[in-house]
C-alpha cells in the first residue's frame, strides 16, 4: 500500500482555502490521469474548484512476500 500526503486548494466562502490529507493507494500515482481522479474525488466531496498543488509519497511500500521468492 502506498501512502501519499496530498496538498490542495479550493474556493472557500471567505476566499481560498488550503488543506492536506493522507491518501492510501494500492497503486502509485504515475500520471496526470491519477491526479485528475483525486481532483474529481475532492470536488465530489464538496471542495469547489479543488486543485491539487502537490503530493508526496511517505515511504515506499514493503515488498510483498511473493516478490522475495
HELIX and SHEET records of a PDB file:
HELIX    1   1 UNK A   32  UNK A   44  1                                  13    
HELIX    2   2 UNK A   65  UNK A   68  1                                   4    
SHEET    1   A 3 UNK A  15  UNK A  25  0                                        
SHEET    2   A 3 UNK A   2  UNK A  12 -1                                        
SHEET    3   A 3 UNK A  48  UNK A  57 -1                                        
END                                                                             
